[in-house]
């Protein structure tokens, strides 16, 4: 259950190492703090491997790419896998440019991530040369890329988490759909990146990456619903989302959780 993982995160405050884009660093860090985890953002080549050794999970986000950052991600990812630390890859904007797509595929090959989390078009681009994206926004839905998500999961031997109006989590032949969330979530930059960071926090405390990914997205959606009920628009929604994560309790999670499939 998501609530058990939330309790564990709050009790253990796992350190989650993020090599992420500079558009969302502050929001991502606050998301992790709100759920009870400890964030660190470190991308310098001189320290990424050492930082991984201090962490319980690694999140690689390709939102703002540069050559040194790509190399840092590869080094950190390999160090994490050697230490059996879960790795979450967010292929932001994959399919929009060749550089992004090739970087995502390079990370999958060299790092072998535990979980890949992205929107439907990003996930599709990892298998299809012509995916169709609009910047970093998806032009597909999770339901439309179900077969691609399953194929990617088998090929990369990892969990695939596809975000959208109804999130889809797959791992080999396991599948769950999550119906929590709110349309305002698509109006705030960094919500997908926050979902990947939360996935890292849940993977840090749960031995089953499939369950960790599903619990993270359920928690994300519930917090989004709570924030939307009190917000006046995207600005107050972003603040409300952070507050909602911090205020989550067992009864709220149990009452609001809307999933389909077996964990």
Secondary structure, DSSP 8 states (H G I E B T S, - for coil): -HHHHHHHHHHH--EEEEE--TTSHHHHHHHHHHHT-EEEE---TTTHHHHHTT-SEEEEE-SS--HHHHHHHHHHHHHHHHTT-EEEEE-TTBTTBHHHHHHHHHHHHHH--SEEEEEHHHHHHTT-S---EETTEESS-GGGGHHHHHHHHHHHTSEEEEESSSEEEEETTEEEEE----GGGGGSTTHHHHHHHHHHHHHHH-S-HHHHHHHHHHHHHHHHHHHHTT-SSHHHHHHHHHHHHHH--HHHHHHH--EEE--
